[in-house]
Structure formats: structure tokens, C-alpha cells
């Protein structure tokens, strides 16, 4: 290498070192050279310009060079609306506004890169959800990040109805793909989940929302399509061996929900929801399930509930059961009415295949920390020969019995149950009907039936 070329390289390295050193010293000395609190009004104005969110500051504003240049606002309130009468969504002492070095040098504060809020509380009223949706669909904003925050959702009275710790929220528009995303890594009701909403500006009337829950593993995929006043949606749910799919059609104040693939799904829904005033007529068909799972996981939540969660829900709910995994009961139907924050069981009927039908009254009770399933039942025998075959009793012994009345009691989470208050044709003159019988399996039940009828 000749001397001239070597001198050029040396000079370039020296010049580069001077520029880097000078820039670093300038960036590090900016807090001394400039009073950022004098630019609060400009910062607030440009915060809305960049993020479409209103910012009010009343504390110290300082510059921090690490880990990358940003302004630290130590007392800030954030809202979607400029209306001072509305409560702020966020009040934080840790708002970081990341800014380019060019803007720092020029002291213009026009172009912010991103905003980050950490260790703060979000207070959202249900009435705020419309404003949040409008921001998602109508606003063009730069990246907003939330770290280790906590979400409080409140009703119209200000009471907290839901608390969700937020590990991370990332809300941004990818300038290359033209896709807006809103990703949440959080926890709800003790379940960890990741939610990601997406919308492409190249096909702006379609958006998607995917939710993944861990332990249990549940994946929910949603696709929404908007066309003026009409809204169409498709929901897919993957849970263990179940793959559920529903179509949603929303026009004006009516929502139709249907299952497009009834043959291949175990939970099918057909229903209509009217929004003004709110009223619904829903029919849920459940297939290929064990009765104890239906009792433990569905009925208990419908009949043991918090009235505050029902709000203004009114309507009719029918639950039908087909192809049940049970030796005796293969189908049935339970009808509920929901009115004035009450869920009432109107009728419950189950079919014993080829034998007859059972009318039942269902309730739940809490005893010493346990939840108990209780039912009063009336079996109407329609085929005595099939009854005799199923329970292995003599036809002559059963031919004069038309009705059997009995009570069932079962602890939630357990498979065995007790039968008591058994009456044959509503007669109480047999001492055996006063006994309490423990049922563990179908063979055990056959022995009990034979003992009662003999």
C-alpha cells in the first residue's frame, strides 16, 4: 500500500472519529443545552399529530440518550378524546417518546418515532370501546408500546368488571406492507393469551383477529368484512379435537349466527340477536359429549352466575344434545329464558333410547365449599320390553310400572352420583324407595333397578 492511499485512510478514520465523538458529546450534552419543559405545548401538539392520541403533561420533561434517544415525561395523562369531562385512559409517570437525532438537533419535535408506556394502569369504560375501535380503523398512527401495565375495564357506574395484566402491547403500522397491527400479550382470568388484530390498507374493509390461549391450548381465528352498514364475520375455534366454525352476519340492528359445517363440528349454533332493544333467540346443539362434562362445564355456569355480568341480556336459549357418549341417554333438550338479570330453566327433557323420556328439574347448591348438582326426575316408560332388556329385569315385573320418580345428587368434578327418593308409579309404600343408592357405573345401576323392582 502506497503512502498516499494510507494517508487517505488514516485521514478518513480520524475524520470519522471526530464526527462520532462530536455527535456523541452533543447528544449527551443536550439536557444541559436545552430546556425541554419550555416545549411542552409543542410536544403535546405533535404527540397527537404522530399518534392520534391526546397528551397532557404537568410534570418534568427530560431528555435521555440511552438505550436510544427519547424524551421522558414523568407526569402524563393520555386520552382518545380532547373532552376534559371524560376520564383519562392512562395516567403515567413513565412515558417515553422516542425521537430522531435530526429532530433533536433542530429542536423541532415534529416527527416522533414511537411512544412507550411502562408500569402504568389503563382504565377503560365499556363506553370507550367504540372510541378504541374508531382509532383502530380510522387513525394512521406511529408505534405505541405498553410494557408491564394493568388493564381495568369498568362499567357505566365505574365499577371494575375485569382486570387483565398486560405483559406487552404493540400497536403500529408497517410502512412497507401497509398493514396495521395491534398485538397483546396478556393474562385474563388466570389464562395467558396472545391476541393479534390486523388490517391491510390495500384491502381496508377486511380485518382479522387471532387469539391463542395457553394451558388449555385454544386457537381462535376471526375474519371480519365491512360493507357500509353490513358486517360479515367468520369465527374458527380449535380446541383439542374440536374444530368449530361460525358465520356472523350483522345488518342494522340484527345479528345472525350460524354454523356452516354442522356434520363435522360438535358445537353448532343457530340464532338471532336484536340489539335495540337487546333480545336474542339462540339454539346450541352439542354432540358426542359425556353428560358429566356437560353438567360440570356448561350447566353449572348457566345456573350459578353473577347477575352483574348479565347486564341487559334478554332472550331464549335452547341447548340440544345429540349422540351423547352415554349408555342410556343419547339426546335431550334444555330451554332457558334470560330476563331481568335472571336465568330460568323452563324445561329439561332427556331421551332414554327406545325406552322413554325423562323430565327433569335441575339446580346447583354449594355445600362446605363443594358445588353439588341436584335434579328431580320423572321417567315415563314407553317401551317395557326395551326397559327389561336394558336393565336385565323380568318383563312381567316391569309391565305395570308406567312412571319412575327419583332424585340425583352429584359433586361437580366427580363421576359417581347418588339416587334417592325413588317412587314407582308415585307410590311410597315400599321401604326400599327410602334408601340412598350410590351409582358408579351401568352395572351398578342395573343392580339397583332390580332391587327396587323385585
Secondary structure, DSSP 8 states (H G I E B T S, - for coil): --HHHHHHHHHHHHHHHHHHHHHHHHHHHHHHH--GGGGHHHHHHHHHHHHS-EEEE-S-EEEE-SSS-EEEESSEEEESS--TTS--SEEES-EEEEE-HHHHHHT----EEEEEEES-EEEEEGGGHHHHHHHHHH----EEEEEEEEEEEE-TTS-EEEEEEEEEEEEEEETTTTEEEEEEEEEETTEEEEEEEEEEGGGTTEEEEEEEEETTTEEEEEEEEEETTEEEEEEEEEETTEEEEEEEEEETTEEEEE-S-GGG-SEEEEEEEETTTTEEEEEEEEES--HHHHIIIIIHHHHS--GGGTTT--EEEEEEEES-S-SSEEEEEEEEEEETTEEEEEEEEEEETTTEEEEEEEEEEEETTEEEEEEEEEEEES-HHHHHHHHT--HHHHTT--EEEEEEEEETT-S-EEEEEEEETTB---GGGG--EEE-SHHHHHHHHHHHH-
